Amino acid sequence: MNLFSGKEREIGIISIILIIVSSNGLLFYFQNITERDLRDSIFEQQKQRQIESTKEISQHIGSDLSLVMGMLDGLINSIYLQQDQLSNDKTKKLLNEKYTQYSDVIDRLFILNKDNIVTVSFSPRGTDSLLNTDFSFQDWVTQTRKTLQPVFSGGFERLSLYSVSITIPIINRETNQYLGIIGTSILTEKFFAHYGNVNNINRQFLVAYDKNGIILANGASETLVGQNFFGNYTQRFINHNEILNNLTRNLLAGNPGAGVYNYGTGERLTTQYPIIVNGKPTYFVQVVTPTSQIYSMVNNVLSIQQVKMFSLFAAASTVAIVVLVILLRKWNIILRREVKRRTKELEESYDEMKHYLEEVLKELKK
């Protein structure tokens, strides 16, 4: 009976309970480490994917703007514009064809003569054609005439809509005589909506800027469009968040980047890239994602992991309980055998004692 004494049974049961408790404690400990590592890993993967995605969006926008530039360049080299025919029927027909071809991207296609007067203009039906309008005081006109180079204007408001203009001077190739300007205007919110969400703050959205930090599109709020990012209105909106300020400052300097911040509406991951046209930064784009959207993907993976872990926990606990039951049953069987053996020994001892007493009594009688 020494092999399975009461003391040893008690120690065995306690040992099994300790094994179950410690194994489950280690299970939950490693589960927490796994969850944290998984969250960090998925977040970093999403961050890298978003950096690459932002670069691709920037390149796509730059490519589309380059196509518009190529269209304008083709028009200034047409025989009609080279011959200073800035308003005849053939010129209008040519511009109308190009406007129809690019109307999904551009809002207006126009020509200014050397006096900065609109001679031809195509725009959406129902809008003012601006024919004979003098644009002499527009910055993009002044800059185009001054540099005689293509100009990407900053954002400006017209009829409560924000737009930018792309202009190229019309110069006679043989005489180098300045003849006028051909240009197009692009509605910024409509344009950038082709590349991402610019209306809903609760999911991933785009923000676009011109060189001066004027916001051309912003999914956080339409009221931010037309505001300078570093102006009072926008800074109050973002609670002067230093991380976002530094990110945007670096972006306007032509640098890609990424950062995580929270200005009071939830934590967000922002990635950014300049939009390059003709080798130069012209506009700038940020992609903003609520981190809750990223972690929702993590939670889906974690829920599967948790099911696996709890299944393992249940299996381990079941095995431990079965082992404990088997051991207890075995101890009980051994105990019963031992009790029977001792009982038999006592009975045999009693019989011997009885026989001995009987012998003694006989002797005393004699």
N, C-alpha and C positions, 0 to 999 in steps of 0.2 A: 504493500500500500504506500510505501515511501515514494514510489515513482509518481503518483498522482495524489499527493496529499492536498488537504484543503488550502494550504498556503500556496502551493504550486498552481492549483487551479485559479486562485485569485490573481496571482502574478500573470498567468497566461491570459486571463480575460482582460486585465488592465492593459497588458502589452498589445493585444489585438485592438482594443479601443484606441490606444495611443497611436498605433499604426494608422488606423482609419482617420483619426483627427489630423495627424501630422501630414499624411499623404494628401488629404483634401486641402489643408492649409497651403501646402506647396503647390497644389493644383491651382488654387485661386491666385496665389502669388505670381506664378508663371503666366497665368491667364492675363493678369493686369499688365505685366511686362509686355506680353504679346500684343495686347490691345493697343498699348501706348506706341510700341514700335510700328504696328500696322497703321495706326493713325498718321504717325510721322512719315512713314514710307509713302502712303497713298497721297498725303498732302504734297510731299516733294515731287511725286510723279505728276500730280495735277499741275503743280507750279511749272514744271518743265514743259509739260504739254501746252500750258497756256502761254508761256514765253514763245514757244515755237508757233503757236496759233496766231499770236499777236503779230509776230514777224510776217507770217504769211498774209494776214489781213492787210498789213501795211504795204507789202509788196503788191498785193492785188489792187489796192487803191492807187498806188503809184503807177501800176501798169495801165489802169483805166484812164488816169489823168494824162499819161503819156500818149494814149490813143487820141484823146481830145486834142492834145498839142499837135500830134501828127496830122489830124484833120485840119486844124487851123493853118498849119504850115503848108499843107497841100493847097489850101485855098489861096494863100498869099502868093503862091507860085503859079497860080492859074493864069492863063493868058489875059483874062478879063481884068483881073486886079492889077496885073503887071502893066496893063495899058491904061490904068487909071479910070477904068469903067466901073465905078463904085456903086452905081445905082441903076444900070440898064437892065433890061428884061433877062438877058442871058446870065448876068450876075445873080439876079434874084432867083432864077431857076436853079442855079448851081447851089446857092446857099440853102434853098428850100429842100433840095435833095439831101444835103448833109444834115440839116436840122431834123428831118424825118428819121434819118438813120441813127442819130445820136440823141433823140428826144427822151429816151429813158434815163439818160445821164445828165444832159444839160437842160437848162430852163429857157435860155434865150441865146440866139445867135445874131450878131449885129456887126455892122461896119460903121466906123466914124471916118469922115473925110479929114483933110489936113487942118480944117478949122474946128475939129472935134464935134461936128454935127452928125447925128445919126442919119445915114442915108438908106440903109436897109436894115430891117429887123424882123426876126421870126420869134414868136413866143407862143405859149399855150393859148388856145382859143378862149376869147373872153377877157384877155388881159390887154393892157395898153401896149401898143407896139413901140412907143417912144420915138417914132419918126420925127425928125427935125429937132430933137431935143439936144441942147448944148451940154456936153459933159466935161467942159474945160476945167471945172473945179474939182473933179474927182481925182483922188490921189493916184489911182491906178493909171489914169490918163497921163497925168504929169510925169509919173515914173517911167511909163512906157516911152514917152517922147524924149525924156531926158537920157535914158540909157540905151534906147533903140534895141532893147532886148525883151524877150518874153517876160511877162510879169504875172505872178500869182498874188492876187490882192488879199488883204485881210478881210475879215468878215464885216459886212455892213447890212443894215436893215432897210428893206424896201417893202412898203405895204404890210408891215408886221411879219414879214418873212425874212429870215437871215440867209444871205447868199454870199458867194465869193465870185470874183471875175478872173478869167484867164485871158490875157491879151497878148497880141504879137503885132509889132509895127509892120506896115506894108511899105516895103522899100523896093524901088525899081532896081533889078539886078544889074542893069547896064549903066544907069546914070547915078545910082545910089541916092536918088531923089526920094525924100520922104513923101508918101502919098496919103497915109492915114493909118487907121488901126482896125484890125479885125479881132473880135473877142466873143467870149461866151460867158454867161453867168450860170452858176450852179446853186440850187437851193440846198443848203448844207444838211438840214435834217433829213430831207428826202434822199439825198445822195448817200449819206453815211448809213441810212437805214438798210441799204442794200447789203451791208457787211456785218450787221449785228443789231441787237436790240437798242433802241434809243428812246424807249418810252416807259420801261418798267424797271423800277429800282429793286424789286424783290427777286430778280434773277440776273444772270450775267448781262452786262450792258456795256455800250461803247461811250467814250468821251473823246471829242475831237477839238483841236485848238488850231488857231493860226499862229504866225510867228510872234505876235504880240501878246499871246496868252488869252486872246478872245475865244470864248467857248463857242464852237460851231454846232455841236450836238452834245447832248448829255442825258443819258437814261435816268439819272438821279432825279432830275426835275427840268421841265421845259422852261421854267422861269430863269434857269441859269444860262440859257442860250442867249448870246449877245453880251454876257457879262465878262469882264476881265477876271481871270482866275484869281489874281492877287488883289482885286478890288474888295471893298468893304462888304458888299452883298455876298459874294462867294465865300469870303473868309468867315463871315458869320455863319453861313450855311454849313461849313465844314469845321466849325469851332476852332479855326486857326490851327488845324492839325499839322504838326511840324513834319511828320513822316510824309504825308501827302504833299505838303508844300515843297519839301526837298525833292521828292520824286518828280513833280511837275517842273520844277526849276531845272532839273537835270535833263528832262525830256525836251524842253524848249531850247536847251543847249545842244540838242542833237544826240543825246545819249539814251540807249535803251536801258531798261531796268525793271525791277520788281520790288514790291514791298507789301507788308501786312499792317493794317491800322484799323482804328475804330474811332470815328468822330461823333459817335452817339447814336447811330442807326444800325449798329451791328458790325462785327468784324468783317473786313473785306480784304481780298487779295487783288492787287492791281499790277498788271504788267503793261509795258509801254514800248513804243517804237516810233521813230520819225518816219514820215512818208517821203520817200526820195523820188524826185522827178528830175531828169537831166543831171543826175549826180549831186543834186542839192536838196537839203530838207526844205519842204514847202509847207506841209501841214504835219500834225502830230496826233497820234491816236493812243488811247489807253483802253484796256479791256479790264473791267471790274467785275469780280465774282464774290458774292457773299460766301464766307467760309462755311456757313451752315449748309449751303448747297453742296460743298465739297464733302463735308463730314457726313451728309446724308448717304453718300455713296459708301463711306467707311462703315456706317452703321449697318448697312445691308450685308456687308461682308462679315462684320462682327457678329451679327445675329446668327449667321451660319456657323461661325466658329464657336459661339456660345452653345448652340445646340450640340455640337460635337463634344465640347468640353463637359457639358452636363450629362451627356450620354456616357462618356467615359467615367465620370464621377459616379453615376448610378450603377454602372457595371462593376466598378471597383468596390463600392459599398456592398452591393449584392454578394459578390464573391467573398468579401470579408465576413459578412453575416452568415453565409452558408458554412464557411470554414469554422466560425465560432459555434454554430449549431452542431456541426459534426463533432467537434472536440467535446462540447458539453455532453452530447449523447454518448460519446465514447467513454468519457469520465464517469457518467452515470452507470453505464454497463459494468465498467470495472469496479465501481463502488458497490454495486449490487452483488457482484461475484465475491468481492472481499467480505461483505456482510454475511453472505451465505457460508463462506469458508469459516469465518470466525464463529458463526452460530453453530456450525457442525462441530467445531473444535470444543466449544463450550458444552455441547450436548455429550460429546464423547468424554470430556473431563467430568461431567456430572455423573455419567454412568459409572465411570471408574471410581469416583468418590463414593457413590452409593454402594458399589460392590465392596469396597474397602470397609465402609462402616458396617455393612452386614457381617463381614468376616470378624471385625472387632467385637461386635455384639455376641456372636457365637462363642468366641473365646471367653468373654466375660461370663456367659451363662455356664460354661463348663467350670 
